[in-house]
Amino acid sequence: MTDLSYLKALEELLNEDILSVKERERNTIVQLTDNFNIPIVLFGAGNLGRKILSGLRSIGVHQLALRIIIPHTGGNLLTI
């Protein structure tokens, strides 16, 4: 891609309305998970992990596992 084509692609993304962005986001995660018919495993439950989990659930992705590493005990906890 040339610099001009990168700028054009960036301009298109920045001009996209929020409803289109949310729809593209929803469709992308569904395509990624449905095409392979596999569950999602999210590693980590820190601030970012919880935000990702919340975002996935808000767009209808509920069948996933969350793996939490508990450093002070040296153990792992897996919840579904």
C-alpha positions in Angstrom: 0.0 0.0 0.0 1.1 3.5 -0.7 1.1 6.3 1.8 -1.9 7.8 0.0 -3.9 4.5 0.3 -3.1 4.3 4.0 -4.3 7.8 4.5 -7.5 7.1 2.6 -8.1 3.9 4.6 -7.5 5.8 7.8 -9.9 8.6 6.7 -12.6 6.1 6.0 -12.2 4.5 9.4 -12.3 7.8 11.2 -15.4 8.9 9.3 -17.4 5.8 10.1 -20.4 6.4 12.3 -20.5 4.7 15.7 -23.4 2.4 14.8 -21.5 1.1 11.9 -18.4 0.5 14.1 -20.5 -1.4 16.6 -22.1 -3.5 13.9 -18.7 -4.3 12.3 -17.3 -5.2 15.8 -20.3 -7.5 16.5 -20.1 -9.2 13.1 -16.3 -9.6 13.3 -16.3 -11.5 16.6 -19.2 -13.6 15.4 -17.4 -14.5 12.2 -14.2 -15.3 14.0 -15.9 -17.6 16.5 -18.6 -19.2 14.3 -16.3 -20.0 11.4 -14.2 -22.2 13.6 -16.9 -23.3 15.9 -14.6 -22.9 18.9 -15.1 -21.3 22.3 -13.2 -18.2 23.4 -10.8 -18.5 26.3 -9.8 -15.1 27.8 -6.7 -15.2 29.9 -6.4 -12.7 32.7 -9.0 -10.9 34.8 -7.2 -7.6 35.4 -8.8 -4.3 34.4 -8.3 -5.0 30.7 -9.5 -8.6 30.9 -12.7 -7.4 32.7 -13.3 -4.7 30.1 -12.9 -7.2 27.3 -15.2 -9.7 29.0 -17.8 -7.0 29.5 -17.5 -5.9 25.9 -17.9 -9.4 24.6 -20.9 -10.1 26.7 -22.5 -6.7 25.6 -22.4 -7.9 22.0 -23.8 -11.3 22.8 -20.7 -13.5 23.3 -21.5 -15.5 26.4 -19.9 -18.9 25.8 -16.4 -18.3 26.9 -14.0 -19.4 29.6 -12.0 -17.0 31.7 -8.6 -18.1 33.1 -7.4 -16.3 36.2 -3.8 -16.7 37.5 -3.5 -16.0 41.2 0.1 -15.1 41.8 0.2 -15.0 45.6 -1.1 -18.6 45.9 0.7 -20.0 42.9 -2.5 -21.5 41.7 -4.8 -21.1 38.8 -8.6 -20.8 38.7 -10.7 -21.5 35.6 -14.2 -20.3 35.5 -16.9 -20.6 32.8 
